[in-house]
């Protein structure tokens, strides 16, 4: 809801935010943008969730000039998402896989103790 979105987001109009390892998406804002851009709320919601989960795995300052990690999340980006052309870069994907593997390895070592 709007009061919660305003409380957690770093700037007005944000579609989501990541605080530590907690991901928040603002469904009402996403729904409004999806209605303007593609009329596909489910796909827009998934896109924004993937973007925010990217921040969990890539870090706070991980916006890119283009692709799914672009800081711009508006109508043009959602239209590109609808066409399937908004993705993680190869470098981002490699970094996310490395982060997941490192965390799995650390967890396995901790459980083996």
N, C-alpha and C positions, 0 to 999 in steps of 0.2 A: 504494500500500500504506500501511497505517496509520503506520509510522514516518516515511515520507516526508510524509504528510499532516500529521502532528503537527509536523514540522520546518518546513514552509512556511506553515502556517495561522496566522493571528493569534490564533485562539481554538479551543479544543477543539470538535469537532463541525462545523467549517466544511466546506461542500461544495465549496469552491473558493477560490482566491485569485489575485490579480494582483500581480506584482512587476515594476515598471517596465512593460515591454511583454510580459512572459512570463505566460501564463495557465496555471494548474494547476487541474485538476478532480480530485476524489477519488472515483474511480469506485466503490470499495467502499462508501463512505458514501452515495453517490447511489443505488446499487443497493438498499441496505438501506431507505432512505426510500421509494424507488419501490415496493418490494414492499409496504410498509405503506399507501401512499397511493393508487397507481393501477395498480400492476403493469405499468407501461410504462417500463422502464429507458431505452430509446432516446429517448423524448420528454423524460424528466426530465434525461437527460444533455445533450440539446440546449438545454434551458431554462437549465441552469446554465452551459453554455458561452456562451450568448448574454448572460447576466448578467455573466459575467467579462469578455467582450469589450466589453461596455458600459463597464466600468471603464477599459479601455484607451482608449476614445474619449472618455469623459466625465470622466475623472480619478478620483483616489483617493477623494475624499469625495463620491461621487455616488449614494449611496443615496437612495431616495425613500420616501414614506409608503406607497405602493402600487405596483402594477404589477411589471414584471419586474425593476426596480432596487430593489425593497424589500429591506431588510436581512434580513427574515424569509424563510427558504427552507425551510419545513416542509410538513407534510401539507396544510394548507389551501391553501397557494400552489400545490402540485403538483396539487391537485384543480382549482383555477381554471385552471391551465395546460392540464390535460386537456380542459377545456371551451372553450379558446381565448380566455379572457378575461384572460390575464396578458400584457400587452404593454408596449412602451416608450411613454411619453407623447409627445404631439406635440412638446413642447419638447425632450425628450431626442432624438427622431429628428432634429429640426432641427439641434441641436448636433452630433450625430454626423455628419450629412451635411456640415456646415460644416467639421468637423475633417478629414474624408476629403478634401474638395476642397482645403483649404489644404495638406495634405501632398502631394497629387498635383501641385499647382501648384509647390510648393517642389522636388519631385523633378524635374519637367520643366525647371525653371529651372536646376537643378544639372546635369542631363544636357546642356543646351544649351550649357554653357560649354566 
